[in-house]
Amino acid sequence: RQERLPSGRVDLLLENDRGEIILLEIKAGFPRDSVIAQVLSYKNDVEKRYPARKVKLAILCQDCSQRVRNAAKNAGIGIYTYGTLFQISREL
């Protein structure tokens, strides 16, 4: 679900089968470097709201720079990418 936090609106807060919270930030295209600070700020708010729960962090984007990948790795943020598939059919 989308949830309003003091630092902003997180795209999705999910819960896995182990009871861990997964904070997912979704970005169209290529995220800016500032996405790392955004996700870490959200994490701080989520940990205050749910102090007994483990919080995992993830960004979903089309792709990202090596700089964002390195920063995410150092911050413990998973990067997941998406693609678009177009199928063109000819009408008869």
C-alpha positions as CSV (number, residue, x, y, z in Angstrom):
1,R,0.0,0.0,0.0
2,Q,1.1,3.6,-0.4
3,E,1.7,5.2,2.9
4,R,2.2,8.9,4.0
5,L,5.3,9.4,6.1
6,P,6.8,12.5,7.7
7,S,9.5,12.6,4.9
8,G,7.0,12.0,2.1
9,R,4.8,9.3,0.4
10,V,6.5,6.0,-0.1
11,D,5.3,4.1,-3.2
12,L,4.8,0.7,-1.7
13,L,5.1,-0.9,1.7
14,L,4.8,-4.6,1.5
15,E,5.1,-7.5,4.0
16,N,6.8,-10.8,3.2
17,D,6.0,-14.2,4.7
18,R,8.6,-13.6,7.4
19,G,6.8,-10.4,8.6
20,E,9.5,-8.1,7.2
21,I,8.5,-4.8,5.7
22,I,9.7,-4.2,2.2
23,L,9.9,-0.5,1.3
24,L,9.7,-0.2,-2.5
25,E,10.3,3.0,-4.3
26,I,9.3,3.0,-8.0
27,K,11.0,5.3,-10.5
28,A,10.1,5.8,-14.1
29,G,13.2,5.6,-16.3
30,F,16.5,6.4,-14.7
31,P,16.5,7.6,-11.1
32,R,18.6,10.5,-9.9
33,D,21.3,10.1,-7.2
34,S,18.9,11.6,-4.7
35,V,16.8,8.5,-4.7
36,I,19.2,6.9,-2.2
37,A,18.7,9.7,0.3
38,Q,14.9,9.5,-0.3
39,V,14.8,5.8,0.4
40,L,17.0,6.1,3.5
41,S,14.8,8.9,4.8
42,Y,11.7,6.8,4.3
43,K,13.4,3.9,6.1
44,N,14.0,6.0,9.2
45,D,10.3,6.9,9.3
46,V,9.2,3.3,8.8
47,E,11.5,2.0,11.5
48,K,10.0,4.6,13.9
49,R,6.5,3.6,13.0
50,Y,7.2,-0.2,13.2
51,P,10.1,-0.4,15.7
52,A,9.9,-4.2,16.1
53,R,10.0,-5.0,12.3
54,K,12.9,-5.5,10.0
55,V,12.8,-3.1,7.0
56,K,14.2,-4.1,3.6
57,L,14.8,-1.5,0.9
58,A,14.3,-1.7,-2.8
59,I,14.2,0.6,-5.9
60,L,12.4,-0.5,-9.0
61,C,13.5,1.4,-12.1
62,Q,14.1,1.0,-15.9
63,D,17.8,1.1,-15.3
64,C,20.3,3.3,-13.3
65,S,23.8,4.7,-13.4
66,Q,26.7,2.8,-11.9
67,R,26.9,5.6,-9.3
68,V,23.3,4.9,-8.1
69,R,24.1,1.1,-8.1
70,N,27.2,1.6,-6.0
71,A,25.5,3.9,-3.5
72,A,22.5,1.5,-3.3
73,K,24.8,-1.5,-2.7
74,N,26.6,0.4,0.1
75,A,23.3,1.5,1.7
76,G,21.8,-2.0,1.6
77,I,19.2,-1.1,-1.1
78,G,18.2,-3.6,-3.7
79,I,17.9,-2.4,-7.3
80,Y,15.4,-4.1,-9.5
81,T,14.8,-3.2,-13.2
82,Y,11.9,-3.5,-15.5
83,G,11.6,-3.6,-19.2
84,T,8.9,-3.0,-21.7
85,L,7.8,-5.5,-24.3
86,F,5.9,-4.4,-27.4
87,Q,4.1,-6.9,-29.6
88,I,3.0,-5.6,-33.0
89,S,0.4,-7.6,-34.8
90,R,-0.9,-7.0,-38.3
91,E,-4.7,-6.9,-38.6
92,L,-6.1,-8.8,-41.6
